[in-house]
Amino acid sequence: MVGCGDSAPKDDRRPAHRAPPHASPDAKVIRRWADTLRAGDVEGAARLFGVPATVANGESPQRLTTAAGILAFNASLPCGARLLRTRRREGYTIATFRLTERRGGDCGAGVGDIAATAFKLRAGRIVEWLRVPTSSGPTAPPPGSSTS
């Protein structure tokens, strides 16, 4: 049993704790997506997206119109992530993550970095996934710059 001050390593591949009961429905889906992808279940993570979906991970937004495209996008993400917090802004849920390794990925030097993504959900599915700037991380198009 791990106690306070114990130095046992943490396994970032196991699912994180469930979202707090007061978490918004969007935050619960975002946490489930992050936990599923981090565990290496790319297909499960892709199933949390609606079709079509707009994505941008440091490049111009792309509209994905097939389940195969959404699967390929999720598979292209080298890192896993642990959800730290969410906030609402201009119709988006902005999620802040700590990047981790993920089963089947290669996060490399990105492990431990902070990243933020603007999510828009419709009917409990992710329909926009847009990387946004953090105070210490990479930049990307702001919310509202998507083509949908």
Contacts in CASP RR format, 6 or more apart in sequence:
PFRMAT RR
TARGET T0000
AUTHOR 0000-0000-0000
METHOD contacts of the structure
MODEL  1
MVGCGDSAPKDDRRPAHRAPPHASPDAKVIRRWADTLRAGDVEGAARLFG
VPATVANGESPQRLTTAAGILAFNASLPCGARLLRTRRREGYTIATFRLT
ERRGGDCGAGVGDIAATAFKLRAGRIVEWLRVPTSSGPTAPPPGSSTS
2 8 0 8 1.000
12 38 0 8 1.000
12 80 0 8 1.000
12 82 0 8 1.000
12 100 0 8 1.000
12 101 0 8 1.000
12 102 0 8 1.000
13 38 0 8 1.000
13 39 0 8 1.000
13 40 0 8 1.000
13 101 0 8 1.000
13 102 0 8 1.000
13 103 0 8 1.000
14 39 0 8 1.000
15 35 0 8 1.000
15 36 0 8 1.000
15 38 0 8 1.000
15 39 0 8 1.000
16 31 0 8 1.000
16 34 0 8 1.000
16 35 0 8 1.000
16 38 0 8 1.000
16 82 0 8 1.000
16 83 0 8 1.000
18 31 0 8 1.000
19 27 0 8 1.000
19 28 0 8 1.000
19 31 0 8 1.000
19 32 0 8 1.000
23 31 0 8 1.000
23 86 0 8 1.000
24 86 0 8 1.000
24 88 0 8 1.000
24 93 0 8 1.000
25 121 0 8 1.000
25 124 0 8 1.000
26 86 0 8 1.000
26 93 0 8 1.000
26 119 0 8 1.000
26 121 0 8 1.000
26 124 0 8 1.000
27 83 0 8 1.000
27 86 0 8 1.000
27 93 0 8 1.000
27 95 0 8 1.000
29 48 0 8 1.000
29 121 0 8 1.000
29 124 0 8 1.000
29 125 0 8 1.000
29 126 0 8 1.000
30 83 0 8 1.000
30 86 0 8 1.000
30 93 0 8 1.000
30 95 0 8 1.000
30 119 0 8 1.000
30 126 0 8 1.000
31 83 0 8 1.000
32 48 0 8 1.000
33 45 0 8 1.000
33 48 0 8 1.000
33 126 0 8 1.000
34 80 0 8 1.000
34 81 0 8 1.000
34 82 0 8 1.000
34 83 0 8 1.000
34 95 0 8 1.000
34 97 0 8 1.000
35 83 0 8 1.000
36 44 0 8 1.000
36 45 0 8 1.000
36 48 0 8 1.000
37 45 0 8 1.000
37 74 0 8 1.000
37 77 0 8 1.000
37 80 0 8 1.000
37 81 0 8 1.000
37 102 0 8 1.000
38 80 0 8 1.000
38 81 0 8 1.000
38 82 0 8 1.000
38 100 0 8 1.000
38 102 0 8 1.000
38 103 0 8 1.000
39 102 0 8 1.000
39 103 0 8 1.000
40 102 0 8 1.000
40 103 0 8 1.000
40 104 0 8 1.000
40 105 0 8 1.000
42 71 0 8 1.000
42 74 0 8 1.000
42 75 0 8 1.000
43 71 0 8 1.000
45 74 0 8 1.000
46 67 0 8 1.000
46 70 0 8 1.000
46 71 0 8 1.000
46 73 0 8 1.000
46 74 0 8 1.000
48 125 0 8 1.000
48 126 0 8 1.000
49 64 0 8 1.000
49 70 0 8 1.000
49 74 0 8 1.000
49 125 0 8 1.000
49 126 0 8 1.000
49 127 0 8 1.000
49 129 0 8 1.000
50 70 0 8 1.000
50 122 0 8 1.000
50 125 0 8 1.000
50 126 0 8 1.000
50 127 0 8 1.000
51 64 0 8 1.000
51 65 0 8 1.000
51 66 0 8 1.000
51 67 0 8 1.000
51 70 0 8 1.000
52 63 0 8 1.000
52 64 0 8 1.000
52 65 0 8 1.000
52 127 0 8 1.000
52 148 0 8 1.000
53 63 0 8 1.000
53 64 0 8 1.000
53 70 0 8 1.000
53 126 0 8 1.000
53 127 0 8 1.000
53 128 0 8 1.000
53 129 0 8 1.000
54 61 0 8 1.000
54 62 0 8 1.000
54 63 0 8 1.000
54 64 0 8 1.000
54 127 0 8 1.000
54 128 0 8 1.000
54 129 0 8 1.000
54 130 0 8 1.000
54 146 0 8 1.000
54 147 0 8 1.000
54 148 0 8 1.000
55 61 0 8 1.000
55 62 0 8 1.000
55 64 0 8 1.000
55 73 0 8 1.000
55 128 0 8 1.000
55 129 0 8 1.000
55 130 0 8 1.000
56 62 0 8 1.000
56 129 0 8 1.000
56 130 0 8 1.000
56 131 0 8 1.000
56 140 0 8 1.000
56 141 0 8 1.000
56 145 0 8 1.000
56 146 0 8 1.000
57 73 0 8 1.000
57 76 0 8 1.000
57 77 0 8 1.000
57 129 0 8 1.000
57 131 0 8 1.000
57 140 0 8 1.000
58 131 0 8 1.000
58 138 0 8 1.000
58 139 0 8 1.000
58 140 0 8 1.000
58 141 0 8 1.000
59 140 0 8 1.000
60 141 0 8 1.000
61 130 0 8 1.000
61 141 0 8 1.000
61 145 0 8 1.000
61 146 0 8 1.000
61 147 0 8 1.000
62 73 0 8 1.000
63 147 0 8 1.000
63 148 0 8 1.000
64 70 0 8 1.000
64 73 0 8 1.000
73 129 0 8 1.000
77 102 0 8 1.000
78 102 0 8 1.000
78 105 0 8 1.000
78 106 0 8 1.000
78 107 0 8 1.000
78 108 0 8 1.000
79 99 0 8 1.000
79 100 0 8 1.000
79 101 0 8 1.000
79 102 0 8 1.000
79 105 0 8 1.000
79 107 0 8 1.000
79 108 0 8 1.000
79 110 0 8 1.000
79 111 0 8 1.000
79 115 0 8 1.000
80 99 0 8 1.000
80 100 0 8 1.000
80 101 0 8 1.000
80 102 0 8 1.000
80 105 0 8 1.000
80 107 0 8 1.000
81 97 0 8 1.000
81 98 0 8 1.000
81 99 0 8 1.000
81 100 0 8 1.000
81 115 0 8 1.000
82 97 0 8 1.000
82 98 0 8 1.000
82 100 0 8 1.000
83 95 0 8 1.000
83 96 0 8 1.000
83 97 0 8 1.000
84 96 0 8 1.000
84 97 0 8 1.000
84 98 0 8 1.000
84 114 0 8 1.000
85 95 0 8 1.000
85 96 0 8 1.000
86 93 0 8 1.000
86 94 0 8 1.000
86 95 0 8 1.000
86 96 0 8 1.000
87 93 0 8 1.000
87 94 0 8 1.000
88 94 0 8 1.000
89 118 0 8 1.000
89 143 0 8 1.000
90 143 0 8 1.000
90 144 0 8 1.000
91 120 0 8 1.000
91 143 0 8 1.000
92 118 0 8 1.000
92 119 0 8 1.000
92 120 0 8 1.000
92 128 0 8 1.000
92 130 0 8 1.000
92 143 0 8 1.000
92 144 0 8 1.000
93 118 0 8 1.000
93 119 0 8 1.000
93 120 0 8 1.000
93 121 0 8 1.000
94 116 0 8 1.000
94 117 0 8 1.000
94 118 0 8 1.000
94 119 0 8 1.000
94 132 0 8 1.000
94 143 0 8 1.000
95 116 0 8 1.000
95 117 0 8 1.000
95 118 0 8 1.000
95 119 0 8 1.000
96 114 0 8 1.000
96 115 0 8 1.000
96 116 0 8 1.000
96 134 0 8 1.000
97 114 0 8 1.000
97 115 0 8 1.000
97 116 0 8 1.000
97 117 0 8 1.000
98 112 0 8 1.000
98 113 0 8 1.000
98 114 0 8 1.000
99 107 0 8 1.000
99 110 0 8 1.000
99 111 0 8 1.000
99 112 0 8 1.000
99 113 0 8 1.000
99 114 0 8 1.000
99 115 0 8 1.000
100 107 0 8 1.000
100 111 0 8 1.000
100 112 0 8 1.000
101 107 0 8 1.000
101 108 0 8 1.000
101 111 0 8 1.000
113 136 0 8 1.000
113 137 0 8 1.000
114 134 0 8 1.000
114 136 0 8 1.000
114 137 0 8 1.000
115 131 0 8 1.000
115 134 0 8 1.000
115 137 0 8 1.000
115 138 0 8 1.000
116 131 0 8 1.000
116 132 0 8 1.000
116 133 0 8 1.000
116 134 0 8 1.000
117 129 0 8 1.000
117 130 0 8 1.000
117 131 0 8 1.000
117 132 0 8 1.000
118 128 0 8 1.000
118 129 0 8 1.000
118 130 0 8 1.000
118 131 0 8 1.000
118 132 0 8 1.000
118 142 0 8 1.000
118 143 0 8 1.000
119 126 0 8 1.000
119 128 0 8 1.000
119 129 0 8 1.000
119 130 0 8 1.000
120 126 0 8 1.000
120 127 0 8 1.000
120 128 0 8 1.000
120 143 0 8 1.000
121 127 0 8 1.000
127 148 0 8 1.000
128 143 0 8 1.000
128 146 0 8 1.000
128 148 0 8 1.000
130 140 0 8 1.000
130 141 0 8 1.000
130 142 0 8 1.000
130 143 0 8 1.000
130 144 0 8 1.000
130 145 0 8 1.000
130 146 0 8 1.000
131 138 0 8 1.000
131 140 0 8 1.000
131 141 0 8 1.000
132 139 0 8 1.000
132 140 0 8 1.000
132 141 0 8 1.000
132 142 0 8 1.000
132 143 0 8 1.000
133 139 0 8 1.000
133 140 0 8 1.000
133 142 0 8 1.000
END
